[in-house]
Amino acid sequence: MSFSSKACLFFIFLFGLNSTLTLAQYDTAFIEKPDDQLIVRLYLSRKFTDFTLRDPDNQLRFLPNSGQNLGIGATYKTLTLNLAFPFGFLNPNRRTDFPKYLDLQAHIYPEKWIIDLFGQFYNGYSIRDYYGEGEDYVRQDMKMRKIGANLNYLINGEQISFAAAMLQSEIQKRSAISPMLGFELYRITVKADSLIFPVDSGIDSNFQRGDFIQFGPNAGMVGTLVFGKGFFVTAAMSADLGLGYGRLERQSESRVWEFNPTYFARGFAGYNGRQFSVNFNYVYKRLPLAGTSNFDQSVNTGNYRVNLVYKFPLKKELGRALRQINPTRIL
């Protein structure tokens, strides 16, 4: 079994694991959990993780060779499986000569919790139209690795369902709001065969390899607005003044510790009914990296998705069979 297959199965397991964390009692006046049903979705999505630098004279944004993905998925109770592929007709400008990459993101929403896990392994970056007239600055040798986790506890989480906003496996019946508290930890490496930034960019603190760690507590708010019959808007924002460590290598090595503000934003909107759903989801994490006083650098991760969802009621026999493989029973 390949590394990619093992990693995908591991993250599928993590989605199922959220069933063991649902220890809280939800408020039935705010949240509805339908009877046995299989939720099937067709979706369009895009994941990306860029590397951005800003100084008084430059703003450089390295973009990966990612693209639009068309996928299908299914949810039964707490188990979700999604499969997607970047078809060529959706990505006419995507480079075919770049090395492959792997982007694993798990956004898990058990009752009263938000859990985000990242395992991202990007190979090859470019700065679009750096030289003008559509000519890019291309670095097939540039690699970025990001491993991290974000955990948040919703103080009034028994009244807010992220499973309704993200997976449509529940229904948010009334508007609600809640503060949240949490902690996050990330490790990032950026490296190339030679200096990363263009020589003619004039950046004095150019480097060939950077190792970074960012961690600290965070706090924020989440709210959901329900209107009409099934229409909703859910938004969440958390901020963290975390401690960051950076080690930059060129001909010599420099190390620095500094405090960096970060934020994590999420937005969900659409219609979620008892039989079908149409919705838009967006998750964005800005992660500044400790470096030098000459410039500001960050790794920014985004994941947006447009979903068309249909909910199939299950007959008793099929529901009984699926319950046998439900993670709650296995774990």
Phi and psi in degrees as a GROMACS rama.xvg file:
@    title "Ramachandran Plot"
@    xaxis  label "Phi"
@    yaxis  label "Psi"
@TYPE xy
-72.0226  164.28  SER-2
-59.1705  -41.1216  PHE-3
-61.3076  -42.4678  SER-4
-65.8837  -43.6165  SER-5
-61.7155  -43.0264  LYS-6
-64.2104  -41.4887  ALA-7
-64.0345  -42.4677  CYS-8
-63.8831  -36.1713  LEU-9
-62.9416  -42.0771  PHE-10
-73.6044  -31.4182  PHE-11
-61.5405  -41.6552  ILE-12
-60.9456  -38.8754  PHE-13
-65.1933  -36.9091  LEU-14
-61.5462  -41.4193  PHE-15
-68.5154  -29.8232  GLY-16
-63.7514  -21.86  LEU-17
-62.4063  -19.4548  ASN-18
-64.4294  -28.8762  SER-19
-78.2849  -10.9178  THR-20
-99.0268  -6.25334  LEU-21
-81.6766  75.623  THR-22
-97.7  -14.4295  LEU-23
-81.3406  157.35  ALA-24
-98.2766  116.875  GLN-25
-77.8043  158.217  TYR-26
-90.5675  113.878  ASP-27
-68.369  -15.4726  THR-28
-73.4991  -21.2787  ALA-29
-109.428  -30.9761  PHE-30
-128.035  134.354  ILE-31
-112.856  129.329  GLU-32
-110.443  103.902  LYS-33
-63.7793  164.266  PRO-34
-66.6561  -178.717  ASP-35
-49.3011  124.734  ASP-36
-153.877  150.564  GLN-37
-105.529  122.532  LEU-38
-100.137  119.567  ILE-39
-115.094  134.479  VAL-40
-131.286  145.078  ARG-41
-113.129  129.996  LEU-42
-143.986  155.563  TYR-43
-115.232  128.943  LEU-44
-144.71  165.833  SER-45
-149.709  130.444  ARG-46
-110.129  145.108  LYS-47
-154.611  154.17  PHE-48
-139.667  109.141  THR-49
-101.605  169.37  ASP-50
-127.209  117.016  PHE-51
-121  139.114  THR-52
-127.85  137.865  LEU-53
-132.93  132.769  ARG-54
-138.607  179.674  ASP-55
-57.3684  -23.7987  PRO-56
-114.469  -7.06101  ASP-57
-138.896  152.967  ASN-58
-141.893  101.111  GLN-59
-108.864  133.009  LEU-60
-127.566  108.534  ARG-61
-82.5101  124.509  PHE-62
-112.108  140.614  LEU-63
-77.7434  171.128  PRO-64
-91.0789  44.7642  ASN-65
-87.9068  174.573  SER-66
-157.478  -170.949  GLY-67
-74.9182  139.348  GLN-68
-117.69  138.299  ASN-69
-109.719  127.91  LEU-70
-143.518  169.664  GLY-71
-127.833  155.857  ILE-72
-158.826  170.218  GLY-73
-148.991  147.764  ALA-74
-131.127  131.023  THR-75
-128.29  113.917  TYR-76
53.2315  -112.141  LYS-77
-101.045  4.29115  THR-78
-104.425  125.416  LEU-79
-127.605  137.021  THR-80
-134.094  124.787  LEU-81
-125.171  136.885  ASN-82
-129.769  129.653  LEU-83
-141.911  159.74  ALA-84
-146.57  140.689  PHE-85
-82.1645  81.1152  PRO-86
-61.5899  146.312  PHE-87
-61.5097  -36.8473  GLY-88
-67.4071  -18.4802  PHE-89
-87.8142  -15.0511  LEU-90
-135.368  66.3502  ASN-91
-65.6922  -22.7919  PRO-92
-102.441  5.80043  ASN-93
-72.9268  136.132  ARG-94
-71.7586  136.345  ARG-95
-97.5909  -10.4875  THR-96
-99.6985  5.68913  ASP-97
-84.2268  152.712  PHE-98
-66.4913  160.055  PRO-99
-74.9808  160.751  LYS-100
-137.996  166.88  TYR-101
-136.468  123.704  LEU-102
-124.134  106.749  ASP-103
-109.931  122.228  LEU-104
-132.543  129.014  GLN-105
-119.293  119.24  ALA-106
-115.167  104.449  HIS-107
-110.298  134.434  ILE-108
-129.334  68.9418  TYR-109
-71.2853  167.702  PRO-110
-58.6399  128.665  GLU-111
71.148  9.78342  LYS-112
-135.208  151.584  TRP-113
-126.413  125.54  ILE-114
-127.499  123.978  ILE-115
-121.989  128.916  ASP-116
-124.979  137.438  LEU-117
-128.443  132.812  PHE-118
-140.017  95.2026  GLY-119
-122.203  129.648  GLN-120
-134.561  89.5096  PHE-121
-100.515  138.709  TYR-122
-128.426  116.771  ASN-123
96.655  124.01  GLY-124
-139.149  162.45  TYR-125
-151.466  153.797  SER-126
-103.223  115.819  ILE-127
-66.9264  133.279  ARG-128
52.8477  38.8413  ASP-129
-66.3615  -39.558  TYR-130
-92.7638  0.54365  TYR-131
85.5067  160.924  GLY-132
56.7363  33.9237  GLU-133
81.7862  6.13205  GLY-134
-89.9819  122.402  GLU-135
-92.7282  157.243  ASP-136
-91.0808  112.215  TYR-137
-111.179  130.989  VAL-138
-131.432  87.665  ARG-139
-68.5334  -20.393  GLN-140
-85.464  -6.11228  ASP-141
-80.9666  132.855  MET-142
-127.133  142.004  LYS-143
-131.63  130.344  MET-144
-123.705  131.105  ARG-145
-136.73  121.845  LYS-146
-122.991  130.206  ILE-147
-167.965  170.248  GLY-148
-148.312  145.349  ALA-149
-132.848  130.523  ASN-150
-128.857  128.062  LEU-151
-131.772  140.496  ASN-152
-108.303  126.546  TYR-153
-90.1981  118.09  LEU-154
-65.0633  -39.4118  ILE-155
-107.683  38.5352  ASN-156
-67.373  -16.9142  GLY-157
-69.1107  -9.24025  GLU-158
-108.111  -5.37855  GLN-159
-125.593  130.281  ILE-160
-114.649  107.649  SER-161
-74.6739  -23.0244  PHE-162
-63.5328  -32.5933  ALA-163
-70.5499  -42.5067  ALA-164
-73.0083  -40.4785  ALA-165
-94.5263  -44.9589  MET-166
-107.031  -15.0954  LEU-167
61.8946  19.9781  GLN-168
-82.6632  -9.89848  SER-169
-131.993  174.089  GLU-170
-128.45  125.865  ILE-171
-82.6751  118.909  GLN-172
-93.1993  -31.2822  LYS-173
-136.75  156.63  ARG-174
-68.7095  151.007  SER-175
-159.452  163.907  ALA-176
-145.72  149.506  ILE-177
-155.516  138.923  SER-178
-72.5538  161.318  PRO-179
-144.166  149.067  MET-180
-129.991  148.736  LEU-181
-168.986  -165.264  GLY-182
-149.519  150.002  PHE-183
-142.276  153.452  GLU-184
-149.265  130.482  LEU-185
-138.239  147.25  TYR-186
-128.201  128.172  ARG-187
-132.205  139.051  ILE-188
-127.579  138.695  THR-189
-130.093  127.532  VAL-190
-152.989  161.621  LYS-191
-153.737  173.806  ALA-192
-75.5759  -17.5201  ASP-193
-146.897  -174.519  SER-194
-54.338  136.422  LEU-195
-73.0982  -46.3126  ILE-196
-83.8213  149.565  PHE-197
-55.8314  139.971  PRO-198
-61.1037  -36.5712  VAL-199
-81.9322  4.90363  ASP-200
-75.3799  -18.6647  SER-201
77.4671  14.5172  GLY-202
-79.6625  118.152  ILE-203
-71.9002  -34.5166  ASP-204
-96.3749  40.6084  SER-205
-63.1854  150.23  ASN-206
-146.686  164.325  PHE-207
-103.168  -29.6108  GLN-208
-144.125  137.516  ARG-209
-132.465  133.143  GLY-210
-116.313  131.109  ASP-211
-137.626  144.762  PHE-212
-132.448  136.57  ILE-213
-136.892  129.406  GLN-214
-154.376  159.021  PHE-215
156.448  169.426  GLY-216
-75.9076  157.171  PRO-217
-138.299  165.861  ASN-218
-149.791  153.709  ALA-219
-172.959  -167.128  GLY-220
-134.397  150.74  MET-221
-135.979  139.955  VAL-222
-145.283  150.441  GLY-223
-132.789  134.199  THR-224
-112.861  122.595  LEU-225
-111.098  129.791  VAL-226
-146.947  162.488  PHE-227
62.0373  -147.578  GLY-228
-115.992  84.5893  LYS-229
105.133  -5.81486  GLY-230
-82.7838  144.359  PHE-231
-151.871  155.898  PHE-232
-136.182  124.695  VAL-233
-123.48  134.641  THR-234
-139.442  145.627  ALA-235
-143.335  141.093  ALA-236
-142.956  129.906  MET-237
-129.622  149.944  SER-238
-130.251  151.674  ALA-239
-144.298  126.043  ASP-240
-97.7826  77.9329  LEU-241
-88.5892  165.929  GLY-242
-93.4738  129.737  LEU-243
-119.772  144.615  GLY-244
-121.437  135.7  TYR-245
-135.17  139.011  GLY-246
-129.384  115.003  ARG-247
-108.964  133.865  LEU-248
-116.977  129.619  GLU-249
-132.336  -119.822  ARG-250
-77.8143  -28.6148  GLN-251
-122.739  -179.262  SER-252
-122.226  137.58  GLU-253
-126.625  144.157  SER-254
-127.501  146.386  ARG-255
-151.599  144.004  VAL-256
-115.592  136.283  TRP-257
-159.694  158.118  GLU-258
-87.9155  132.99  PHE-259
-130.806  129.521  ASN-260
-77.757  135.615  PRO-261
-129.439  164.679  THR-262
-147.268  157.611  TYR-263
-132.636  118.387  PHE-264
-118.343  143.273  ALA-265
-138.705  143.541  ARG-266
-143.187  138.45  GLY-267
-138.701  136.494  PHE-268
-154.304  148.395  ALA-269
152.385  -154.242  GLY-270
-120.344  130.792  TYR-271
-130.88  98.7347  ASN-272
-102.786  -176.183  GLY-273
-76.8518  -15.6349  ARG-274
-118.461  -34.3721  GLN-275
-147.337  166.53  PHE-276
-148.178  145.111  SER-277
-131.36  124.459  VAL-278
-157.054  165.001  ASN-279
-125.384  132.461  PHE-280
-124.011  143.036  ASN-281
-144.748  131.136  TYR-282
-126.917  130.763  VAL-283
-141.997  128.921  TYR-284
-123.657  121.931  LYS-285
-101.388  124.791  ARG-286
-126.934  95.3866  LEU-287
-68.6666  149.794  PRO-288
-116.329  138.325  LEU-289
-64.1054  134.319  ALA-290
-148.595  -113.674  GLY-291
-127.581  169.258  THR-292
-73.5729  -8.19563  SER-293
-81.3149  -21.5836  ASN-294
-154.661  163.773  PHE-295
-112.916  127.111  ASP-296
-128.859  150.305  GLN-297
-154.255  154.209  SER-298
-108.928  126.131  VAL-299
-121.598  124.999  ASN-300
-114.879  130.157  THR-301
-131.412  154.894  GLY-302
-153.257  108.765  ASN-303
-117.583  154.211  TYR-304
-151.985  137.905  ARG-305
-111.955  124.594  VAL-306
-116.183  137.379  ASN-307
-115.001  121.555  LEU-308
-126.915  137.134  VAL-309
-126.63  140.236  TYR-310
-112.565  116.009  LYS-311
-96.2823  121.269  PHE-312
-68.0651  139.471  PRO-313
-99.4203  139.552  LEU-314
-69.7048  158.12  LYS-315
-57.1959  -39.9181  LYS-316
-65.8233  -43.9682  GLU-317
-69.3891  -40.7818  LEU-318
-61.0316  -39.2349  GLY-319
-65.168  -39.3785  ARG-320
-67.004  -42.3503  ALA-321
-67.6754  -31.9849  LEU-322
-63.8126  -25.4443  ARG-323
-66.8708  -26.7891  GLN-324
-105.453  6.0432  ILE-325
-64.1431  133.744  ASN-326
-55.3872  -28.418  PRO-327
-58.7671  -39.8634  THR-328
-75.7061  -40.3132  ARG-329
-67.5004  -44.3765  ILE-330
